[in-house]
Amino acid sequence: MEILIVGAGNMARGIGLRLVRGGHRVRIAARNPDKAADLAAELGDSAVGEPLDSSAGSEVIVLATPYDGSKEIARLWADQLGGKTVVDISNPVDFTTFDGLVTPVGKSAAEEIAEAAPGAKVVKAFNTTFASRLVNSTPLDLFVAGDDPDAKKTVVGLGLDADLRPIDVGGLKHAGALEAFQLLHMKVQDQINGGWSTAITLAEA
């Protein structure tokens, strides 16, 4: 499958590496085409870099961008995203204080993106995984939330290919809980000396 990853930062690197290892073709699109090309070269022959122009040609688009950037892309590409699986990985955290989320009360970033691109099949995933853990081959839990069964099935399949354990937590209404969960995960990094390399994992007793 060909997947378009919007963004060329650390999360794009981690997700891209996992998908390439899983046998998929990855397109990296960024406002800085040189940065996109550099990341694609790092990922290998199954990846290409390109300007941030269009989602054409990919049925799965991963928004590996910050909260505001993901909303902007959803608005700009709303007409292009109809019927496509759009994966929102953002965490709308107040990064100055880590004291709360910056989304409107009662609404998640994923739900805002779904409103901005109403024809898209938005799935929340990858927001509870740190980039430092994605770049290695350690199995991780991947929490998935979305309203479209086929889109969730697609993301679950990509997760399995990427050596992750997908866990379906329900509809998109649960995306806010995943975002709040990750806020706490981020907030305690100093206390636990986590070094932004910990993982949220469900383990058997």
C-alpha positions in Angstrom: 0.0 0.0 0.0 1.1 3.6 -0.7 0.9 5.9 2.4 1.3 9.6 2.3 2.9 11.0 5.5 2.5 14.8 5.9 5.4 16.1 7.9 9.1 15.3 8.1 9.8 15.4 11.8 10.6 12.7 14.3 7.1 11.1 14.3 7.1 11.0 10.5 10.5 9.3 10.8 9.3 6.7 13.3 6.0 5.9 11.5 7.7 5.9 8.1 10.4 3.4 9.3 7.8 1.1 10.7 5.7 1.2 7.5 8.7 0.7 5.2 9.8 -2.3 7.3 6.2 -3.6 6.9 6.6 -3.6 3.1 4.7 -0.4 2.3 5.6 2.5 0.0 5.8 5.8 1.8 5.6 9.3 0.4 6.9 12.1 2.7 5.3 15.5 2.0 6.5 18.6 3.8 6.5 22.4 3.3 10.3 22.1 3.0 10.8 19.6 0.1 14.5 19.2 0.9 13.6 18.0 4.4 11.1 15.6 2.9 13.7 14.3 0.4 16.3 13.9 3.2 13.9 11.9 5.3 12.8 9.7 2.4 16.5 9.0 1.6 16.9 7.9 5.2 13.9 5.6 5.0 15.2 3.8 1.9 14.2 2.9 -1.6 10.5 2.4 -0.7 10.1 6.1 0.3 10.0 9.3 -1.8 10.0 12.9 -0.7 7.8 15.6 -2.3 6.4 19.1 -1.7 3.3 19.5 0.3 1.0 19.9 -2.8 -1.6 17.2 -2.9 -2.9 13.9 -1.4 -3.6 12.4 -4.9 -2.5 8.8 -5.3 -2.7 7.8 -1.7 -5.7 6.3 0.0 -4.1 6.6 3.5 -2.8 10.0 4.7 -1.0 10.2 8.0 -1.0 13.7 9.5 2.3 13.6 11.3 2.1 17.3 12.1 1.3 19.3 15.2 -2.3 20.0 16.1 -2.7 23.3 14.4 -0.8 22.1 11.3 -3.0 19.1 11.0 -6.2 21.1 11.2 -4.8 23.5 8.5 -4.0 20.6 6.2 -7.5 19.1 6.7 -9.1 22.4 5.8 -6.8 23.0 2.7 -7.3 19.4 1.4 -10.9 18.9 2.4 -12.0 18.4 -1.2 -9.2 15.9 -1.8 -9.7 13.8 1.4 -13.2 12.5 0.7 -13.4 8.8 1.1 -9.8 8.5 2.2 -8.4 7.2 5.6 -6.9 10.1 7.4 -4.8 9.3 10.5 -4.5 12.0 13.1 -1.5 11.5 15.5 -1.6 14.9 17.1 -1.7 15.7 20.8 -3.3 19.1 21.4 -1.2 19.8 24.5 -0.3 23.1 26.1 3.4 22.5 25.7 4.4 25.5 27.8 2.8 24.1 31.0 1.7 20.5 30.2 -1.3 21.6 32.3 -4.1 20.8 29.9 -5.4 20.3 26.3 -5.9 23.3 24.0 -8.9 21.9 22.2 -12.5 23.3 22.8 -14.1 21.7 25.8 -15.7 18.3 24.9 -14.0 18.0 21.6 -10.8 16.2 20.5 -8.3 17.2 17.9 -9.4 14.2 15.8 -13.0 15.4 15.9 -12.0 18.9 14.8 -10.1 17.4 11.9 -13.1 15.3 10.9 -15.2 18.5 10.9 -12.6 20.3 8.8 -12.6 17.5 6.2 -16.2 16.0 6.5 -15.7 13.5 3.7 -12.6 12.0 5.3 -12.5 8.8 7.3 -10.6 10.1 10.3 -8.9 7.6 12.6 -7.0 8.5 15.8 -3.8 6.5 16.2 -0.1 6.8 17.1 -0.6 9.7 19.5 0.4 7.6 22.5 3.7 6.4 21.0 6.9 8.4 21.3 9.0 8.8 18.3 12.0 7.4 20.1 10.2 4.1 20.6 8.9 3.9 17.0 12.3 4.1 15.4 13.4 0.8 16.9 11.8 -2.6 16.4 10.3 -3.0 19.8 6.6 -4.1 19.7 4.3 -1.4 21.0 0.6 -1.0 21.7 -1.3 1.1 19.1 -4.6 2.5 20.3 -7.0 3.1 17.5 -10.3 5.2 17.6 -12.6 5.9 14.6 -16.1 5.8 13.4 -15.6 4.1 10.0 -15.0 0.3 10.4 -13.1 0.0 7.1 -10.8 2.8 7.9 -10.1 1.3 11.3 -9.5 -2.1 9.7 -7.0 -0.4 7.4 -5.1 1.3 10.2 -5.1 -1.9 12.3 -3.6 -3.8 9.3 -0.9 -1.2 8.9 -0.2 -1.5 12.6 0.2 -5.2 12.4 2.5 -4.8 9.4 4.5 -2.3 11.5 5.1 -4.8 14.3 2.6 -3.0 16.6 -0.3 -4.4 18.6 -3.4 -2.5 17.5 -6.1 -2.1 20.2 -9.5 -0.8 19.0 -10.9 1.5 21.7 -14.1 2.4 19.8 -15.5 5.4 18.0 -13.9 8.8 17.4 -15.6 10.1 20.5 -12.9 8.3 22.4 -10.1 10.2 20.7 -10.3 12.8 23.4 -9.6 10.2 26.1 -6.5 9.1 24.2 -5.3 12.7 23.9 -5.8 13.2 27.7 -4.1 9.9 28.4 -1.0 11.0 26.4 -1.0 14.4 28.2 -0.5 12.6 31.5 2.1 10.3 29.9 4.0 13.5 28.8 3.5 15.3 32.1 5.2 12.6 34.2 8.3 12.2 32.1 10.4 14.3 34.5 9.1 12.5 37.6 9.9 9.0 36.2 13.1 10.0 34.4 11.4 8.7 31.3 13.5 10.6 28.8 10.5 10.6 26.4 11.2 7.0 25.7 8.5 5.2 27.7 5.5 3.5 26.3 1.9 3.0 27.3 1.3 -0.8 27.3 -1.5 -3.0 28.5 -0.1 -6.0 30.1 -1.7 -9.2 31.5 -1.7 -9.5 35.3 
